[in-house]
Amino acid sequence: MKILVFEYITGGGFNKQELPDSLASEGRLMLNALLDNLIQLKSFEITVMFDWRLIDSIGMTGINAVIIRPEHDITEEFARLVKQSDLIWPIAPEFDGILQTLCQTVESLGKILLTSPATAVAIAGNKLKTYELLNRHHIAAVPTRMVDDYSSSGEWIVKPIDGVGCADSYVLTTRQDFEQMTVRKSGYVIQPHLHGTKTSLSCLFKEGSGWLVCANLQRFEFINQQYHLTDIVVNHHPDLGLYQPLIDKIARALPELWGYAGIDLIENERTWVLEINPRLTTSFVGIYDALGINIVEAVLQLLHGEPALNPAYNRPITVQAQQETHAN
């Protein structure tokens, strides 16, 4: 079986513009962890797309490296390689419809997508649509509205409707803060600034069923009206029974979710869903070291049945943040 792995940042998505170092570092972390899982299985011919500026970082044997240069059209190159492959695993941000478009390409070419389909990304990649869906299904979610509707009283957090993590998100506490935000209100949502423990759940989904792999603690610093991720403690909470009922509800609310997804929570007197990430997240990087579970193997098992999640051990693993304002 031939599998194509495309991590958007390191794989040429920025081939015609400056490559952001922090995003590339995080992307490389997820890419390497995914390839480690794949290579362990020894069952695939692996093709990986690489940005031309990262050639020196290609250190793995057993993979076919395709170099994407400035003259390449990334959309055409991705489609060409999809046609040559059986299984496709994209890792990409949701903003600007990037992940959704990649999924649509794979689906239109009749290949097997190892992530959630475009229909799920269209909802989960949009913070307002996610909130409206969860609210309709009576799942506690952080209230979300377009910035046009904001009130200037209280503490609020403003973020892009399709942004990733904390990038370009700001806490507003004064009238002056709100007035300054009016210049960027198009395409932004506003949420009450809830305080509490910031948790993420690493999960697998398939056709209305969900399996919780581990619960992770996200740690932040708060600087200049922004949250800055410092690290993630993967598998920090051993009692997964606390979260499985929530995962079951999310799976039923969005049955299109498939494969790995991350659920971000804020926990205080109750548990609030902040967002759903229909893709690999940074927490994925620590799962094998924390539990000995090969997520790639588990996702492949979803093609034919249920995943076998049998931890070889159970310990917390800390993953350091690769950039200041991006969280997963």
Backbone as numpy.savetxt, mean C-alpha at the origin, in Angstrom:
# Nx Ny Nz CAx CAy CAz Cx Cy Cz
6.42 -21.14 -15.07 5.58 -19.94 -15.07 6.46 -18.69 -15.07
6.06 -17.74 -15.87 6.79 -16.48 -15.95 6.05 -15.41 -15.16
6.77 -14.72 -14.26 6.17 -13.69 -13.45 6.88 -12.36 -13.68
6.10 -11.30 -13.86 6.64 -9.96 -14.02 6.40 -9.18 -12.74
7.47 -8.60 -12.19 7.38 -7.75 -11.00 7.71 -6.33 -11.42
6.80 -5.41 -11.12 7.00 -4.01 -11.48 6.73 -3.13 -10.26
7.82 -2.67 -9.62 7.70 -1.69 -8.56 7.87 -0.33 -9.23
6.83 0.48 -9.20 6.73 1.65 -10.06 7.89 2.63 -9.90
8.28 2.92 -8.68 9.30 3.95 -8.44 10.66 3.48 -8.94
11.06 2.27 -8.55 12.38 1.75 -8.94 12.35 1.12 -10.32
11.15 0.89 -10.86 11.03 0.16 -12.11 10.89 1.01 -13.36
11.04 2.33 -13.23 11.01 3.18 -14.40 9.83 4.12 -14.49
8.98 4.14 -13.47 7.85 5.06 -13.48 8.24 6.52 -13.52
9.47 6.81 -13.06 10.00 8.18 -13.07 11.14 8.30 -14.09
11.10 7.51 -15.15 12.24 7.46 -16.08 12.49 8.77 -16.82
11.48 9.64 -16.88 11.65 10.90 -17.60 11.73 12.11 -16.67
11.88 11.85 -15.37 11.98 12.95 -14.40 12.92 12.55 -13.27
13.16 13.48 -12.38 14.07 13.20 -11.27 13.53 12.08 -10.41
14.41 11.19 -10.02 14.02 10.04 -9.19 14.10 10.44 -7.72
12.95 10.47 -7.00 12.98 10.87 -5.58 13.66 9.81 -4.73
14.76 10.19 -4.08 15.58 9.21 -3.35 14.80 8.47 -2.27
13.99 9.20 -1.50 13.31 8.57 -0.39 12.27 7.57 -0.88
11.51 7.93 -1.93 10.54 6.99 -2.50 11.24 5.78 -3.10
12.38 6.02 -3.75 13.12 4.91 -4.35 13.65 3.96 -3.27
14.08 4.51 -2.15 14.59 3.67 -1.06 13.49 2.77 -0.51
12.32 3.34 -0.31 11.21 2.54 0.19 10.76 1.52 -0.84
10.71 1.95 -2.10 10.33 1.02 -3.15 11.30 -0.14 -3.26
12.59 0.15 -3.11 13.60 -0.91 -3.17 13.41 -1.91 -2.03
13.06 -1.40 -0.85 12.80 -2.29 0.29 11.71 -3.29 -0.04
10.58 -2.79 -0.55 9.46 -3.68 -0.85 9.80 -4.62 -2.00
10.48 -4.10 -3.02 10.87 -4.93 -4.16 11.78 -6.07 -3.71
12.79 -5.76 -2.92 13.72 -6.79 -2.48 13.04 -7.85 -1.63
12.12 -7.41 -0.76 11.41 -8.37 0.08 10.53 -9.28 -0.78
9.89 -8.70 -1.79 9.05 -9.51 -2.68 9.89 -10.51 -3.46
11.03 -10.05 -3.97 11.90 -10.96 -4.73 12.49 -12.05 -3.84
12.82 -11.71 -2.58 13.30 -12.73 -1.64 12.27 -13.83 -1.47
11.01 -13.43 -1.30 9.92 -14.42 -1.16 9.79 -15.27 -2.42
9.86 -14.62 -3.58 9.70 -15.34 -4.84 10.83 -16.33 -5.09
12.05 -15.88 -4.86 13.21 -16.72 -5.13 13.21 -17.95 -4.24
12.72 -17.82 -3.03 12.64 -18.97 -2.12 11.79 -20.10 -2.71
10.81 -19.74 -3.51 9.89 -20.75 -4.05 10.50 -21.55 -5.19
11.49 -20.98 -5.88 12.22 -21.68 -6.94 11.30 -22.26 -8.01
10.22 -21.53 -8.32 9.23 -22.07 -9.25 8.97 -21.16 -10.44
9.67 -20.04 -10.52 9.29 -19.04 -11.51 10.48 -18.50 -12.28
10.19 -18.10 -13.51 11.11 -17.28 -14.27 10.71 -15.84 -13.99
11.59 -15.10 -13.31 11.23 -13.79 -12.77 11.81 -12.67 -13.64
10.94 -11.78 -14.08 11.37 -10.60 -14.81 11.07 -9.36 -13.97
12.05 -8.47 -13.85 11.90 -7.27 -13.02 12.31 -6.05 -13.84
11.49 -5.02 -13.76 11.81 -3.75 -14.43 12.63 -2.88 -13.49
13.67 -2.23 -14.03 14.56 -1.38 -13.24 14.78 -0.04 -13.94
14.68 1.02 -13.17 15.06 2.34 -13.66 16.55 2.34 -14.01
16.89 2.99 -15.10 18.28 2.98 -15.59 19.28 3.53 -14.58
18.83 4.39 -13.67 19.74 4.96 -12.68 20.02 4.01 -11.51
19.33 2.88 -11.48 19.48 1.94 -10.37 20.15 0.65 -10.80
20.81 0.68 -11.94 21.45 -0.53 -12.46 22.44 -1.10 -11.44
23.18 -0.21 -10.78 24.20 -0.67 -9.83 23.60 -1.37 -8.61
22.29 -1.18 -8.38 21.67 -1.79 -7.20 21.12 -3.18 -7.49
21.23 -3.63 -8.74 20.72 -4.96 -9.09 21.73 -5.99 -8.59
21.40 -6.64 -7.49 22.36 -7.56 -6.91 21.89 -9.00 -6.85
20.64 -9.24 -7.22 20.10 -10.59 -7.10 20.39 -11.41 -8.35
20.69 -12.66 -8.14 20.83 -13.59 -9.25 19.50 -14.32 -9.45
19.32 -14.86 -10.62 18.10 -15.60 -10.88 16.93 -14.76 -11.34
17.19 -13.52 -11.74 16.12 -12.69 -12.26 16.53 -12.12 -13.61
15.53 -11.84 -14.46 15.76 -11.17 -15.73 15.51 -9.68 -15.52
16.54 -8.87 -15.61 16.41 -7.44 -15.39 16.17 -6.72 -16.71
15.08 -5.95 -16.76 14.77 -5.14 -17.94 15.01 -3.69 -17.55
15.95 -3.04 -18.23 16.33 -1.67 -17.88 15.43 -0.68 -18.62
14.81 0.21 -17.87 13.95 1.25 -18.44 14.73 2.56 -18.48
14.93 3.08 -19.70 15.71 4.30 -19.91 14.79 5.48 -20.26
15.34 6.69 -20.29 14.49 7.87 -20.53 13.72 7.82 -21.85
14.28 7.16 -22.85 13.61 7.14 -24.16 12.44 6.16 -24.21
12.31 5.32 -23.19 11.23 4.33 -23.18 9.90 4.96 -22.76
8.82 4.45 -23.33 7.47 4.78 -22.87 7.10 3.71 -21.85
6.98 4.10 -20.58 6.80 3.11 -19.51 5.51 2.32 -19.68
4.47 2.98 -20.20 3.20 2.28 -20.42 3.35 1.19 -21.47
4.04 1.52 -22.56 4.24 0.54 -23.62 5.14 -0.59 -23.16
6.21 -0.26 -22.42 7.12 -1.29 -21.94 6.43 -2.25 -20.97
5.63 -1.69 -20.08 4.90 -2.54 -19.14 3.95 -3.48 -19.89
3.20 -2.95 -20.84 2.27 -3.78 -21.60 3.01 -4.86 -22.39
4.15 -4.50 -22.96 4.93 -5.49 -23.72 5.37 -6.64 -22.84
5.84 -6.31 -21.65 6.32 -7.35 -20.74 5.17 -8.16 -20.14
4.04 -7.51 -19.93 2.86 -8.24 -19.45 2.48 -9.33 -20.45
2.51 -8.99 -21.73 2.15 -9.97 -22.77 3.06 -11.19 -22.76
4.31 -11.00 -22.29 5.28 -12.09 -22.29 5.24 -12.91 -20.99
4.37 -12.54 -20.07 4.36 -13.15 -18.74 3.03 -13.83 -18.45
3.04 -14.69 -17.43 1.83 -15.38 -17.01 1.19 -14.70 -15.80
2.04 -14.29 -14.85 1.58 -13.68 -13.60 2.19 -12.29 -13.48
1.42 -11.34 -12.95 1.90 -9.96 -12.87 1.70 -9.45 -11.44
2.77 -8.86 -10.87 2.67 -8.29 -9.53 3.15 -6.84 -9.56
2.24 -5.88 -9.72 2.62 -4.47 -9.67 2.62 -3.94 -8.24
3.57 -3.06 -7.95 3.57 -2.29 -6.69 3.62 -0.83 -7.12
2.61 -0.06 -6.79 2.57 1.31 -7.29 1.69 2.15 -6.37
1.92 3.46 -6.36 1.05 4.35 -5.59 -0.31 4.49 -6.26
-1.30 4.88 -5.46 -2.64 5.06 -6.00 -2.84 6.42 -6.66
-1.99 7.41 -6.32 -2.26 8.76 -6.83 -2.15 8.80 -8.36
-2.92 9.73 -8.93 -3.00 9.92 -10.39 -3.47 8.66 -11.12
-4.13 7.77 -10.39 -4.64 6.56 -11.02 -3.58 5.59 -11.48
-2.36 5.70 -10.94 -1.25 4.87 -11.45 -1.51 3.38 -11.23
-1.81 2.99 -10.00 -2.02 1.57 -9.71 -3.25 1.05 -10.45
-4.30 1.82 -10.45 -5.53 1.39 -11.13 -5.28 1.15 -12.62
-4.52 2.03 -13.25 -4.22 1.88 -14.68 -3.39 0.64 -14.95
-2.41 0.37 -14.10 -1.59 -0.83 -14.27 -2.46 -2.09 -14.16
-3.35 -2.10 -13.19 -4.23 -3.26 -13.01 -5.14 -3.43 -14.22
-5.66 -2.33 -14.74 -6.52 -2.40 -15.92 -5.77 -2.95 -17.12
-4.50 -2.58 -17.26 -3.69 -3.08 -18.36 -3.55 -4.60 -18.28
-3.23 -5.09 -17.09 -3.07 -6.54 -16.91 -4.38 -7.26 -17.21
-5.47 -6.73 -16.70 -6.77 -7.37 -16.89 -7.16 -7.36 -18.37
-6.91 -6.25 -19.06 -7.30 -6.15 -20.47 -6.50 -7.11 -21.35
-5.30 -7.47 -20.90 -4.45 -8.40 -21.66 -4.66 -9.86 -21.24
-5.59 -10.08 -20.33 -5.97 -11.43 -19.96 -4.94 -12.19 -19.14
-4.07 -11.47 -18.43 -3.07 -12.12 -17.60 -3.52 -12.17 -16.14
-2.85 -12.97 -15.33 -3.24 -13.15 -13.93 -2.60 -12.06 -13.09
-3.44 -11.26 -12.46 -3.01 -10.17 -11.60 -2.94 -10.68 -10.17
-1.78 -10.51 -9.52 -1.58 -11.03 -8.17 -1.86 -9.97 -7.10
-2.65 -8.97 -7.47 -3.07 -7.93 -6.54 -4.56 -7.70 -6.73
-5.11 -6.77 -5.96 -6.53 -6.43 -6.13 -6.78 -5.88 -7.53
-7.95 -6.14 -8.09 -8.27 -5.64 -9.43 -8.51 -4.14 -9.43
-8.62 -3.58 -10.62 -8.81 -2.13 -10.77 -10.07 -1.64 -10.08
-11.12 -2.46 -10.05 -12.37 -2.04 -9.41 -12.18 -1.80 -7.92
-11.37 -2.62 -7.26 -11.09 -2.42 -5.84 -10.19 -1.21 -5.63
-9.20 -1.04 -6.50 -8.28 0.09 -6.37 -9.03 1.41 -6.56
-10.03 1.42 -7.44 -10.79 2.64 -7.69 -11.49 3.13 -6.42
-11.86 2.21 -5.55 -12.51 2.59 -4.28 -11.47 2.82 -3.20
-10.61 1.83 -2.97 -9.63 1.92 -1.88 -8.62 3.03 -2.11
-8.35 3.36 -3.36 -7.39 4.41 -3.67 -7.95 5.81 -3.55
-9.22 5.91 -3.20 -9.89 7.20 -3.05 -10.42 7.29 -1.63
-9.89 8.22 -0.84 -10.22 8.28 0.58 -11.70 8.57 0.83
-12.30 9.39 -0.02 -13.72 9.70 0.16 -14.59 8.49 -0.17
-14.29 7.81 -1.27 -15.06 6.62 -1.63 -14.90 5.52 -0.58
-13.69 5.40 -0.03 -13.45 4.40 1.01 -14.32 4.69 2.23
-14.31 5.95 2.66 -15.13 6.32 3.82 -16.61 6.06 3.55
-17.10 6.47 2.39 -18.52 6.29 2.09 -18.91 4.82 2.07
-18.03 3.97 1.52 -18.30 2.53 1.49 -18.36 1.96 2.91
-17.33 2.27 3.71 -17.29 1.73 5.06 -18.46 2.24 5.89
-18.80 3.50 5.71 -19.92 4.08 6.46 -21.23 3.39 6.11
-21.42 3.08 4.83 -22.65 2.38 4.42 -22.75 1.00 5.05
-21.60 0.40 5.33 -21.58 -0.94 5.93 -21.40 -0.89 7.44
-21.62 0.29 8.02 -21.60 0.46 9.48 -20.25 0.05 10.09
-19.18 0.39 9.38 -17.81 0.16 9.88 -17.26 1.52 10.31
-16.79 1.62 11.53 -16.29 2.90 12.04 -15.10 3.36 11.22
-15.24 4.46 10.52 -14.17 5.01 9.69 -14.04 6.49 10.01
-12.83 7.01 9.86 -12.59 8.42 10.14 -13.44 9.26 9.18
-14.34 10.11 9.69 -15.21 10.90 8.81 -14.39 11.71 7.80
-14.83 11.68 6.56 -14.07 12.28 5.46 -14.99 13.07 4.55
-14.57 14.29 4.22 -15.32 15.15 3.30 -14.32 15.86 2.39
-14.82 16.40 1.31 -13.99 17.25 0.47 -13.67 18.52 1.25
-12.51 19.13 0.98 -12.09 20.31 1.73 -13.08 21.46 1.55
-13.79 21.51 0.45 -14.77 22.57 0.23 -15.77 22.69 1.38
-15.96 21.59 2.12 -17.00 21.55 3.15 -16.49 21.86 4.55
-15.22 22.28 4.69 -14.66 22.31 6.04 -15.20 23.45 6.90
-15.10 23.21 8.19 -15.40 24.23 9.21 -14.08 24.59 9.87
-13.95 25.82 10.32 -12.67 26.25 10.87 -12.53 26.01 12.37
-13.50 25.37 13.00 -13.39 25.12 14.44 -12.84 23.71 14.69
-11.99 23.57 15.70 -11.42 22.26 16.03 -10.14 21.97 15.28
-9.64 20.75 15.46 -8.42 20.30 14.76 -8.81 19.39 13.61
-8.20 19.64 12.46 -8.51 18.86 11.26 -7.21 18.46 10.58
-7.31 17.43 9.77 -6.16 17.05 8.94 -6.62 17.04 7.49
-5.83 17.67 6.64 -6.15 17.81 5.22 -5.13 17.01 4.43
-5.61 16.25 3.44 -4.72 15.38 2.66 -5.28 15.19 1.26
-4.44 14.82 0.29 -4.93 14.54 -1.07 -5.91 13.37 -1.04
-6.92 13.43 -1.87 -7.94 12.40 -1.88 -7.37 11.04 -2.28
-6.29 11.05 -3.07 -5.68 9.79 -3.51 -4.21 9.72 -3.11
-3.81 10.49 -2.12 -2.41 10.50 -1.70 -2.03 9.24 -0.96
-0.73 9.02 -0.87 -0.20 7.84 -0.19 0.38 8.24 1.15
-0.08 7.61 2.22 0.47 7.85 3.55 0.30 9.29 3.99
1.36 9.85 4.57 1.30 11.20 5.15 1.81 12.28 4.21
2.25 11.90 3.04 2.80 12.90 2.13 1.76 13.95 1.80
2.14 15.22 1.95 1.28 16.36 1.62 0.02 16.40 2.48
0.11 15.88 3.72 -1.00 15.96 4.67 -0.63 16.94 5.78
-1.60 17.75 6.20 -1.31 18.81 7.16 -2.41 18.89 8.22
-1.99 19.12 9.46 -2.94 19.34 10.55 -3.22 20.83 10.65
-4.49 21.18 10.67 -4.92 22.57 10.72 -5.60 22.84 12.06
-5.17 23.90 12.74 -5.72 24.20 14.05 -6.22 25.64 14.19
-5.84 26.52 13.29 -6.22 27.93 13.39 -6.90 28.39 12.09
-7.58 29.53 12.19 -8.23 30.08 11.00 -7.20 30.39 9.92
-6.02 30.85 10.33 -4.97 31.14 9.35 -4.57 29.87 8.60
-4.48 28.73 9.32 -4.16 27.46 8.66 -5.17 27.16 7.56
-6.45 27.35 7.88 -7.50 27.06 6.90 -7.44 28.01 5.72
-7.18 29.27 5.98 -7.11 30.23 4.88 -5.97 29.90 3.93
-4.84 29.43 4.49 -3.70 29.07 3.65 -4.01 27.83 2.81
-4.89 26.97 3.31 -5.21 25.75 2.58 -6.14 25.99 1.41
-6.80 27.15 1.35 -7.77 27.36 0.27 -7.11 27.32 -1.10
-5.82 27.60 -1.17 -5.15 27.60 -2.47 -4.92 26.20 -2.98
-5.08 25.20 -2.13 -4.82 23.83 -2.57 -5.99 22.90 -2.29
-7.18 23.47 -2.15 -8.30 22.65 -1.70 -8.82 21.70 -2.79
-8.55 21.97 -4.05 -9.04 21.09 -5.10 -8.35 19.73 -5.00
-9.15 18.68 -4.92 -8.60 17.33 -4.84 -8.14 16.92 -3.47
-8.50 17.69 -2.43 -8.12 17.36 -1.06 -9.36 17.02 -0.24
-9.15 16.13 0.74 -10.21 15.82 1.69 -9.81 16.32 3.07
-10.80 16.43 3.94 -10.56 16.88 5.30 -11.17 15.88 6.28
-10.45 15.62 7.36 -10.89 14.67 8.39 -10.64 15.27 9.77
-11.44 14.93 10.76 -11.10 15.35 12.12 -9.77 14.76 12.53
-8.97 15.53 13.25 -7.67 15.06 13.69 -7.85 14.20 14.94
-7.91 12.91 14.75 -8.13 11.98 15.86 -6.79 11.59 16.47
-6.73 11.60 17.79 -5.54 11.15 18.49 -5.73 9.70 18.92
-4.64 8.96 18.96 -4.72 7.57 19.38 -3.55 6.78 18.84
-3.55 5.49 19.12 -2.52 4.59 18.62 -2.73 4.36 17.12
-1.65 4.46 16.37 -1.72 4.30 14.91 -1.22 2.90 14.56
-2.14 2.10 14.10 -1.89 0.69 13.84 -2.14 0.40 12.37
-1.43 -0.59 11.84 -1.76 -1.08 10.50 -1.91 -2.60 10.58
-2.79 -3.13 9.74 -3.03 -4.56 9.69 -2.58 -5.09 8.33
-1.76 -6.12 8.35 -1.34 -6.78 7.11 -2.27 -7.95 6.88
-2.95 -7.95 5.74 -4.04 -8.91 5.53 -3.97 -9.53 4.14
-4.69 -10.62 3.99 -4.96 -11.22 2.69 -6.47 -11.26 2.50
-6.91 -11.03 1.26 -8.34 -11.00 0.96 -8.64 -11.84 -0.28
-9.86 -12.36 -0.30 -10.33 -13.07 -1.49 -11.84 -13.22 -1.42
-12.52 -12.64 -2.38 -13.95 -12.86 -2.59 -14.78 -12.77 -1.32
-14.56 -11.71 -0.54 -15.37 -11.49 0.64 -14.86 -12.14 1.91
-13.71 -12.81 1.83 -13.07 -13.39 3.02 -11.75 -12.66 3.28
-11.38 -12.57 4.54 -10.14 -11.90 4.89 -9.36 -12.68 5.94
-8.03 -12.67 5.80 -7.15 -13.35 6.75 -6.16 -12.33 7.29
-6.09 -12.22 8.58 -5.17 -11.27 9.22 -3.82 -11.94 9.43
-2.78 -11.36 8.86 -1.43 -11.90 8.99 -0.77 -11.38 10.26
-0.80 -10.07 10.47 -0.20 -9.48 11.67 -0.69 -8.05 11.85
-0.56 -7.58 13.09 -0.88 -6.19 13.43 0.42 -5.45 13.70
0.51 -4.23 13.20 1.77 -3.48 13.23 1.56 -2.11 13.87
2.55 -1.66 14.61 2.50 -0.35 15.25 3.28 0.66 14.42
2.63 1.76 14.06 3.29 2.84 13.33 3.68 3.93 14.31
4.94 4.34 14.27 5.42 5.39 15.18 5.83 6.62 14.38
5.40 7.78 14.90 5.58 9.04 14.18 6.18 10.10 15.08
6.79 11.08 14.42 7.09 12.37 15.04 6.14 13.38 14.40
5.79 14.41 15.16 4.91 15.45 14.62 5.72 16.74 14.52
6.01 17.17 13.29 6.87 18.32 13.05 6.23 19.21 11.99
6.12 20.51 12.30 5.63 21.49 11.33 4.30 21.08 10.70
3.35 20.75 11.57 1.98 20.42 11.15 1.88 19.12 10.36
2.93 18.30 10.37 2.89 17.04 9.63 3.36 15.88 10.49
2.78 14.72 10.21 3.28 13.49 10.82 4.43 12.95 9.98
5.50 12.54 10.66 6.67 11.98 10.00 6.90 10.58 10.55
6.75 9.59 9.69 6.92 8.21 10.12 8.37 7.96 10.52
8.59 7.37 11.70 9.94 7.02 12.12 10.22 5.53 11.91
9.27 4.67 12.30 9.45 3.24 12.09 8.12 2.51 12.26
8.11 1.25 11.87 6.95 0.38 12.01 7.39 -0.87 12.76
6.70 -1.20 13.83 6.96 -2.44 14.55 6.01 -3.49 13.98
6.54 -4.34 13.11 5.73 -5.37 12.46 5.47 -6.50 13.44
4.21 -6.92 13.51 3.80 -8.00 14.42 3.98 -7.58 15.88
3.56 -6.35 16.19 3.75 -5.84 17.55 2.69 -6.36 18.51
1.53 -6.81 17.98 0.40 -7.20 18.84 0.07 -8.67 18.57
0.32 -9.56 19.53 0.12 -10.99 19.27 -1.34 -11.43 19.23
-2.26 -10.64 19.79 -3.67 -11.06 19.88 -4.42 -10.60 18.64
-4.38 -11.40 17.58 -5.03 -11.02 16.34 -6.54 -11.12 16.42
-7.03 -11.84 17.42 -8.47 -11.99 17.59 -9.17 -10.66 17.79
-8.43 -9.66 18.26 -9.02 -8.34 18.44 -9.44 -7.71 17.12
-8.73 -8.05 16.06 -8.92 -7.38 14.78 -9.65 -8.22 13.73
-9.70 -9.53 13.88 -10.29 -10.36 12.84 -11.74 -10.01 12.53
-12.59 -9.70 13.53 -13.97 -9.31 13.18 -14.02 -8.08 12.27
-13.12 -7.12 12.48 -13.07 -5.95 11.62 -12.66 -6.33 10.20
-11.67 -7.19 10.08 -11.23 -7.64 8.76 -12.36 -8.36 8.04
-13.12 -9.16 8.78 -14.27 -9.86 8.17 -15.27 -8.86 7.61
-15.54 -7.79 8.35 -16.49 -6.77 7.89 -15.98 -6.05 6.64
-14.69 -5.70 6.65 -14.11 -5.02 5.48 -14.15 -5.93 4.26
-13.86 -7.21 4.45 -13.88 -8.16 3.34 -15.28 -8.26 2.73
-16.30 -8.24 3.56 -17.67 -8.31 3.04 -18.08 -6.99 2.39
-17.58 -5.87 2.92 -17.93 -4.56 2.37 -17.29 -4.34 1.00
-16.07 -4.85 0.82 -15.34 -4.67 -0.44 -14.83 -6.03 -0.92
-15.75 -6.88 -1.42 -15.37 -8.25 -1.80 -14.40 -8.31 -2.98
-14.24 -7.17 -3.68 -13.28 -7.15 -4.79 -11.84 -7.18 -4.32
-11.58 -6.85 -3.05 -10.21 -6.92 -2.53 -9.66 -8.32 -2.73
-8.40 -8.38 -3.18 -7.79 -9.69 -3.44 -6.29 -9.60 -3.18
-5.76 -10.63 -2.54 -4.33 -10.65 -2.27 -4.00 -9.82 -1.05
-2.77 -9.30 -1.01 -2.30 -8.55 0.15 -2.88 -7.14 0.15
-3.28 -6.69 1.32 -3.70 -5.30 1.50 -3.36 -4.88 2.92
-3.13 -3.59 3.11 -2.86 -3.04 4.43 -4.02 -2.15 4.86
-4.44 -2.29 6.11 -5.51 -1.48 6.67 -4.91 -0.58 7.75
-5.05 0.74 7.59 -4.54 1.68 8.58 -5.65 2.05 9.56
-5.31 2.02 10.85 -6.28 2.29 11.91 -5.79 3.40 12.83
-6.73 4.05 13.50 -6.45 4.89 14.65 -7.26 4.33 15.81
-6.59 4.01 16.91 -7.26 3.37 18.04 -7.24 4.29 19.26
-8.42 4.64 19.75 -8.54 5.35 21.02 -9.63 4.64 21.83
-10.73 5.30 22.15 -11.79 4.59 22.86 -12.52 3.62 21.94
-12.29 3.77 20.65 -12.80 2.80 19.67 -11.77 2.68 18.55
-12.01 1.77 17.63 -11.08 1.54 16.52 -11.67 2.13 15.25
-10.91 3.06 14.64 -11.34 3.74 13.43 -10.50 3.28 12.24
-11.14 2.98 11.13 -10.41 2.68 9.90 -10.04 4.01 9.24
-8.76 4.19 8.98 -8.28 5.41 8.32 -8.24 5.24 6.81
-7.66 4.12 6.36 -7.64 3.87 4.91 -7.32 2.43 4.63
-7.56 2.05 3.38 -7.27 0.70 2.89 -6.25 0.84 1.77
-5.14 0.13 1.88 -4.09 0.15 0.85 -4.14 -1.16 0.06
-4.64 -1.15 -1.18 -4.83 -2.39 -1.94 -3.56 -2.84 -2.67
-2.48 -2.97 -1.91 -1.15 -3.27 -2.50 -0.21 -3.64 -1.36
1.01 -4.02 -1.73 2.04 -4.23 -0.71 2.31 -2.91 0.01
2.56 -3.00 1.30 2.91 -1.83 2.10 4.28 -2.06 2.74
4.81 -1.03 3.35 6.13 -1.15 3.97 6.15 -2.22 5.05
5.05 -2.42 5.74 5.00 -3.45 6.78 5.32 -4.84 6.23
4.98 -5.07 4.97 5.26 -6.35 4.33 6.73 -6.74 4.45
7.60 -5.74 4.44 9.05 -5.98 4.45 9.47 -6.80 5.67
8.78 -6.63 6.81 9.19 -7.31 8.03 8.48 -8.61 8.33
7.52 -9.01 7.48 6.67 -10.15 7.83 7.45 -11.47 7.87
8.33 -11.70 6.90 9.03 -12.99 6.91 9.92 -13.13 8.15
10.62 -12.05 8.51 11.49 -12.11 9.69 10.68 -12.19 10.98
9.47 -11.63 10.97 8.64 -11.64 12.17 7.91 -12.97 12.37
7.48 -13.59 11.28 6.62 -14.77 11.39 7.11 -15.99 10.61
8.05 -15.77 9.68 8.47 -16.89 8.84 7.44 -17.26 7.79
6.50 -16.36 7.52 5.47 -16.61 6.52 5.90 -15.99 5.19
5.86 -16.80 4.14 6.16 -16.32 2.80 4.86 -15.79 2.19
4.72 -14.48 2.15 3.48 -13.88 1.67 3.24 -14.20 0.20
4.28 -14.25 -0.60 4.10 -14.59 -2.02 3.48 -15.98 -2.15
3.98 -16.94 -1.39 3.42 -18.29 -1.42 1.95 -18.27 -1.00
1.64 -17.49 0.04 0.26 -17.42 0.51 -0.66 -16.80 -0.54
-0.18 -15.76 -1.23 -0.98 -15.12 -2.27 -1.21 -16.09 -3.43
-0.19 -16.83 -3.81 -0.35 -17.80 -4.88 -1.36 -18.89 -4.50
-1.42 -19.23 -3.23 -2.40 -20.22 -2.76 -3.83 -19.70 -2.94
-4.01 -18.38 -2.91 -5.34 -17.81 -3.11 -5.89 -18.10 -4.51
-5.02 -18.37 -5.47 -5.47 -18.66 -6.83 -6.30 -19.93 -6.87
-6.07 -20.83 -5.92 -6.73 -22.14 -5.96 -7.49 -22.48 -4.69
-7.39 -21.65 -3.66 -8.07 -21.97 -2.41 -7.76 -20.95 -1.34
-7.59 -21.42 -0.12 -7.29 -20.53 0.99 -5.80 -20.57 1.32
-5.29 -19.48 1.89 -3.86 -19.45 2.23 -3.56 -20.24 3.49
-2.39 -20.85 3.53 -1.94 -21.55 4.74 -0.99 -20.62 5.49
-1.50 -19.99 6.52 -0.71 -19.03 7.30 -0.26 -19.70 8.59
0.89 -20.35 8.51 1.42 -21.09 9.66 2.74 -20.47 10.08
2.74 -19.61 11.09 3.98 -18.94 11.51 5.03 -19.95 11.99
6.26 -19.73 11.55 7.38 -20.54 12.03 7.87 -20.03 13.37
7.61 -18.76 13.64 7.96 -18.12 14.91 7.08 -16.89 15.04
7.17 -16.20 16.16 6.26 -15.07 16.41 7.00 -14.02 17.22
7.51 -13.00 16.53 8.30 -11.98 17.20 8.10 -10.64 16.50
8.28 -9.54 17.20 8.19 -8.23 16.56 9.48 -7.90 15.81
9.35 -7.23 14.68 10.47 -6.78 13.88 10.26 -5.31 13.54
11.27 -4.47 13.76 11.14 -3.04 13.49 11.70 -2.71 12.11
10.88 -2.04 11.30 11.29 -1.58 9.98 11.43 -0.07 10.05
12.61 0.43 9.74 12.86 1.87 9.80 12.22 2.57 8.60
11.72 3.77 8.85 11.12 4.56 7.75 12.20 4.96 6.77
11.83 4.99 5.50 12.77 5.35 4.45 12.62 6.80 3.99
11.55 7.44 4.44 11.40 8.84 4.11 10.62 9.50 5.23
10.58 10.81 5.22 10.05 11.53 6.36 8.54 11.53 6.46
7.82 11.58 5.35 6.39 11.81 5.45 5.55 10.75 4.77
6.12 9.59 4.49 5.38 8.57 3.74 5.17 7.37 4.65
3.93 7.00 4.85 3.64 5.88 5.74 2.75 4.86 5.06
2.85 3.60 5.50 2.00 2.55 4.98 1.61 1.62 6.09
